């Protein structure tokens, strides 16, 4: 029985260390963390251009975001072998949705952007990345996004739309 307790204790400590601590976020190499933070920065730029309802800046931001995702993907050799498949899935899903948003209009564009932002939220939830990027949630349409700042800025408001929506989610 003593050996079993010792084994369980070591397993728990190992799992907690592997998960980056009690909150469950995973630590990555500093190089890969830097690249994923660059993806979040580019995503934040797209977010702010959507809040400002500036289509030209949104298009420029989407191109930059797609470039940052591709760059981060080339740095996956910095990740541990068991981490790569998961990060690849998140980055590829985000890239696909943001690419599709470039050729979509109206509700379809909004849906693609929402799905792309959901993938960025997954990066923040799972990995230890820069704390300046907060996760926000709108209960009205169940959308999530990542942004800097402390005041929620709903990215999909249109002129004349209902009150802005957004609650900060604990990381």
N, C-alpha and C positions, 0 to 999 in steps of 0.2 A: 504493500500500500504506500509506503514511503517513496518508493521509486516512481510510482504512478504520479504522486503529488509533485515530485521534483520534475518529472517529464512535463506535466501540465503547466507548471510554473515557467519552465524554460520555453515551452511552446507559446505561452501567452506573451512573455517578454519579447520573444523573437518576432511574433506577429505584430505586436505593438510597435517595435522598432522598425520593422519592414513597412508598416503603414504610416510611418512618419510621426507617430505619437498617438495619444488618446483620441484626437479628433479624427483620425483615420485618413489624413491626406498623405500622399506618397511623395517622398523626396526624390528629386532627379539630380543629375549632374548639373553643375553650375552653367555649363555651356548650353545644355538643352533647356534649362530653366530660362536662361536669357533669351533663347529663340522663341519659346512659348510666350514669354512676356511681350516680345515684339509682336506676336500674333494678337495678343490681347490689346496692345496699344493701337494697332491698326484697326481692330474691331471697335475700339472706343471711338476712334476717329469716324468710322462709318456711323456709329450710334449718334454722335453729336451732329453729324450732317443730316441725319434723318430727323432729329429733334428740331433742327433749324429749317427743315423742309427745303434743303438746298440739293436739288437733283444733280447738279453738276459736281458738287463736292462729294456727294454720295457715290457717283460713278467713279470718280478718281479714287476715293477711299476703298471701294470694292476692288479695284485693280491692285492697289497697294496691299490690301488684306490677302488677296489671292497669291500675290508674290511672297508675302511673309509666310503664308502657310506652306508654300513650296519650299522656301528656304528652311523652315523648321523641319520639314520632312527630310531634307538632305542631311540634317544633323542628327538623325535618329541613331547613327552609329554611336553616339554619346550615351544612349540609353542602354540599360541592361537588356539582355536578350528577351527576358520574359516580359519586359515593359513595352517593347516595340509594337507588338500586334495591336495592343489596346490604343496606344497613341496614334498609330496609323489609321485605325478605324475612325477615331474621333476627327483627326485632321482631314481624312478623305471625305467623310460625311459633311463636314463644314465646307470644304472646298466645293463639293458637288452642289450644295444648296446655294452658296454664294455665286457660283458660276451660273446656275439656272436663274437666279434673281436678276442677273444682268440682262437677260433677254425676255424677262416676264414683265407684265404690267398689272396694275391694280391689285386685286386681292391675291392673285397668284404670286406677284412679286413679294407682297407682304408675307404670305405663307412661307415662301422660300427663305426670306430674311429671318423670319421667326425660327425656322428649323436650323438655320446656320448659327444664329445666336444661341440656341439651345446647346449646340455642340461646344461653343466657347464656354458656356456655363459649366458643362461637363468637365472641361479642363480645369476650371477654377475649383470645382467641388472635389475633384479627385487628387490633384497635384498641388504641392506647395509652390504657389506662384505669388507674385507681388500682391501684397495686401491692399494696395490702393484700388484694385479692381474688385468692386463689390457686385454681388448677385442681387438682382431685383426681379420681382414677380408682380404681374398684374392679375388679380383674381377675376377681373371681368372677362378676359379672353384667354386666361391661363398662359400667357406668354412670359418668357424669362429673357433676361439679357444681362450683360456685364457692362458696367460703366464705372468711371471714376467719379469722385464727389460723394457727398452724403445725401443730397436731395434727389429723389427718384425723378428721372426724366424719361417719360414714356416715349419710345421712338416712333410710334405709329399714329400720333395725333394728326388730325387734319384740321384745317381751319373750320371753325364752327362745330367741332366734335365735342363730345361730353368731356367732363372734367378729366384732367390727366390722371393716370393710374400708375401705381407702383408702390411696392413695399420692399424694404431692404430685407434680404434673407441672411441669416447668420451663416458664416462660412465655417 
